[in-house]
Amino acid sequence: MDFSVCGFGSEFVKQALSRGGKVIAKLGFDFPCLIHFTEDEVRIHSEESEGWNDVQDFWNSVSLIIFRGGWTLKHLYSDALALFSELRETGLKSMTGKEREDFKKQTQWVVRPDLNSSK
C-alpha cells in the first residue's frame, strides 16, 4: 500500500470503525456497537472526503504514464510533461487571484526548459 496517497489517519480509522459497526449488526449479533458517530461527524467526514475519489480516479487514469508518486519512466517523460503542461494551462485558465498565482508558482517547473531536458 502506498501510504503517500491513501489518506491514512484518524479519518480513515473513523470510517473503518463506522463500517465495522454496520457489519456487526448485519452479522446478527444482539449487542449494540460501542462506537457511535453523530450525524454532524458523519456529515463533516463526507464533506472533507468528497474529492478523494476524484483524485484517485485521476491517478488511475494517468497510471500508464505517471506513477502515483509522480514518477515516470524515461521513455514516457515527454508524454508526462505534455500531460502536466495541458493540466497547468487548464488550471491557469480556470483560476483567479491568489489561487492562480500560487498554482502558477507551484507548476512553473513544467515550462522551465532547464528542468525539462531528458538527458
C-alpha positions in Angstrom: 0.0 0.0 0.0 1.3 3.4 -0.9 0.7 5.5 2.2 1.6 8.7 0.4 -1.8 8.6 -1.3 -4.1 6.5 0.9 -5.1 9.2 3.4 -4.3 7.1 6.4 -5.1 8.9 9.6 -7.8 9.5 12.1 -10.5 9.9 9.4 -9.5 6.6 7.9 -9.9 4.9 11.3 -13.2 6.6 12.0 -14.5 5.4 8.6 -13.3 1.9 9.2 -14.9 1.8 12.7 -18.1 3.2 11.4 -18.3 0.4 8.8 -17.4 -2.1 11.5 -20.5 -1.2 13.5 -22.7 -1.8 10.5 -21.1 -5.2 9.9 -21.8 -6.2 13.5 -25.5 -5.5 13.1 -25.6 -7.4 9.7 -24.0 -10.4 11.2 -26.9 -10.7 13.7 -25.1 -10.1 16.9 -27.5 -8.9 19.6 -25.3 -6.4 21.3 -25.0 -2.8 20.3 -21.9 -1.4 18.7 -19.9 0.6 21.2 -18.7 3.0 18.6 -21.1 5.8 17.5 -20.7 8.9 15.4 -23.0 11.9 15.5 -24.8 13.0 12.3 -22.6 16.1 12.3 -19.4 14.0 12.4 -20.7 11.8 9.5 -21.6 14.9 7.5 -18.3 16.6 8.1 -16.4 13.4 7.1 -18.5 13.2 3.9 -17.7 16.8 3.0 -14.0 16.5 3.8 -13.6 13.3 1.8 -15.7 14.4 -1.2 -12.8 15.0 -3.6 -10.8 12.0 -2.5 -12.3 9.6 -5.1 -11.8 12.2 -7.8 -8.1 12.3 -7.0 -7.8 8.5 -7.1 -9.7 8.4 -10.4 -7.2 10.9 -11.8 -4.2 8.9 -10.8 -5.8 5.7 -12.2 -6.4 7.5 -15.5 -2.7 8.5 -15.9 -1.2 5.4 -14.4 0.2 4.2 -17.7 2.3 7.3 -18.0 2.8 8.6 -14.4 3.1 6.5 -11.2 1.1 7.7 -8.1 4.3 9.1 -6.5 4.7 11.4 -9.5 7.5 9.3 -11.2 7.6 8.3 -14.8 9.8 6.1 -17.0 12.4 7.9 -19.1 10.8 6.9 -22.4 7.5 8.3 -21.2 8.9 11.6 -19.9 7.8 13.7 -22.9 4.3 12.3 -22.6 4.1 13.0 -18.9 5.4 16.6 -19.5 2.8 17.2 -22.2 0.1 15.9 -19.8 1.2 18.2 -17.0 1.6 21.2 -19.4 -2.0 20.7 -20.5 -3.2 20.4 -16.9 -1.3 23.5 -16.0 -2.9 25.5 -18.8 -6.4 24.3 -17.9 -5.8 25.2 -14.3 -4.5 28.7 -15.1 -7.5 29.4 -17.3 -9.9 28.4 -14.5 -8.3 30.1 -11.5 -8.0 33.7 -10.4 -6.3 35.8 -7.8 -4.0 34.2 -5.2 -5.1 30.7 -6.0 -4.0 31.2 -9.6 -0.7 32.8 -8.6 0.1 30.0 -6.1 -0.8 27.4 -8.8 1.4 29.2 -11.3 4.4 29.2 -9.0 3.9 25.5 -8.0 3.7 24.4 -11.6 6.4 26.6 -13.2 8.7 23.5 -13.5 6.5 22.4 -16.4 7.6 25.3 -18.6 11.2 25.7 -17.4 13.5 24.3 -20.2 16.4 23.8 -17.8 14.4 21.3 -15.8 12.8 19.6 -18.8 15.8 18.3 -20.6 15.6 14.5 -20.6 19.3 13.8 -20.8 
